[in-house]
Structure formats: structure tokens, C-alpha cells
Amino acid sequence: MSALVSVREPGELRQYYERKRAEGKKPILVVNAVRNKLVHRICAVIRNNKPYEVRTVAAN
């Protein structure tokens, strides 16, 4: 569910989703990739014992 919300809300993961969809990837495949990115970020926060730092997205 968090991956679906991530691709709906403005931000880095939504831009990633839109870029991959424009490349012709199927929606469920891209949502699974977003889910994997979220899992890696969660694991990194736990492993490093540091809070998550939000990246700012530069407007093009």
C-alpha cells in the first residue's frame, strides 16, 4: 500500500514511476520496483540507526 501511495504523491518516487511508465514498463512492474526501493530505504535506516533524510527534487 505504501508503494501505491508513493507513486500518487508528488516526490522522487512518483517521478521515478512516471519515467519508467514513459519507457513503456507495465504499471505493476514499476510499483514493484518502487516497493523494492522503499524496502531498501527502510533497511538502510535500521542498519545505520539514523533517521531518514528526505531528498529534495529539483524541478526541471
C-alpha positions in Angstrom: 0.0 0.0 0.0 2.8 2.4 0.8 4.2 1.9 -2.8 0.9 2.8 -4.3 0.7 6.0 -2.1 4.2 6.9 -3.0 3.5 6.9 -6.7 0.4 9.1 -6.2 2.0 11.8 -4.1 4.5 14.3 -5.6 8.1 13.4 -5.0 11.1 11.4 -6.1 9.3 8.0 -6.3 6.4 9.5 -8.3 9.0 10.9 -10.8 10.6 7.5 -11.0 7.3 5.9 -11.6 6.3 8.3 -14.4 9.8 8.0 -16.0 9.6 4.2 -16.1 6.0 4.3 -17.4 7.1 6.6 -20.2 9.7 4.0 -21.1 6.9 1.5 -21.6 7.1 -0.5 -18.4 3.9 -2.1 -17.1 2.4 -0.3 -14.1 2.6 -3.3 -11.7 6.2 -3.9 -12.6 7.1 -0.3 -11.7 5.1 -0.4 -8.5 7.1 -3.5 -7.5 10.3 -1.6 -8.2 9.1 1.3 -6.0 8.2 -1.2 -3.3 11.8 -2.6 -3.5 13.2 0.9 -3.2 11.1 1.5 -0.1 12.3 -1.7 1.5 15.9 -0.8 0.8 15.5 2.6 2.4 13.8 1.1 5.4 16.6 -1.4 5.8 19.2 1.3 5.5 17.6 3.4 8.2 17.5 0.4 10.5 21.1 -0.7 9.6 22.6 2.8 10.0 20.4 3.7 13.1 19.8 7.2 11.6 16.5 8.9 10.7 15.5 9.1 7.1 16.5 12.3 5.3 14.1 13.4 2.6 15.8 14.3 -0.7 14.7 17.4 -2.4 13.7 17.1 -6.0 14.9 19.7 -8.4 12.2 21.0 -10.8 13.1 20.7 -14.5 
